[in-house]
Amino acid sequence: SNRLAPFSASLGSASTSNDSLGAFAKIELLVMGLISTEEIPDEEIVHCKNMDAKYNSATYTITDISCEEIIYLTAEDVKNSLSPEQQVRQISQGTKLRAAHVVVFDTKKNLPERSL
């Protein structure tokens, strides 16, 4: 099996949205419809098929990662894998979006009265 370098938990946090891992990946922008395959001809995704890894809860790191197979997907592969339903949901540059901010508490909380 192929061995990959361990992931360091210091690179991000599951509880922090602004965790300095960077902006959207170019492949993510492609899936959203914001860039084309022509703009990222050399971009690829590396997929670890049937990954196995050990998690060290003391250091919050994943180690001893193994893959049955490593698969390389080009931007064209990703684009061609999108279903028709996914393709119609793609946006384009300049599209206006609405977003909602959701706060989830770990205990039941009473919200303050809404003042009109």
CORPESUL-V54609 format. One record per residue. RES is the residue in one letter. D_LAST is the distance of its C-alpha to the last C-alpha in whole Angstrom. Layout:
{{RES;D_LAST} {RES;D_LAST}}
This chain:
{{S;62} {N;61} {R;59} {L;56} {A;55} {P;52} {F;49} {S;47} {A;44} {S;44} {L;43} {G;39} {S;37} {A;36} {S;33} {T;32} {S;31} {N;32} {D;36} {S;38} {L;40} {G;39} {A;37} {F;38} {A;41} {K;43} {I;44} {E;40} {L;39} {L;42} {V;41} {M;37} {G;39} {L;39} {I;42} {S;46} {T;49} {E;51} {E;48} {I;49} {P;53} {D;54} {E;50} {E;51} {I;50} {V;52} {H;51} {C;53} {K;54} {N;54} {M;53} {D;54} {A;53} {K;53} {Y;50} {N;51} {S;48} {A;49} {T;49} {Y;46} {T;48} {I;50} {T;54} {D;56} {I;55} {S;57} {C;57} {E;59} {E;59} {I;57} {I;56} {Y;55} {L;52} {T;52} {A;49} {E;51} {D;52} {V;48} {K;47} {N;50} {S;48} {L;45} {S;45} {P;44} {E;40} {Q;40} {Q;41} {V;39} {R;36} {Q;37} {I;35} {S;36} {Q;36} {G;33} {T;31} {K;27} {L;26} {R;23} {A;22} {A;20} {H;20} {V;21} {V;21} {V;24} {F;25} {D;28} {T;27} {K;24} {K;21} {N;18} {L;15} {P;12} {E;10} {R;6} {S;4} {L;0}}
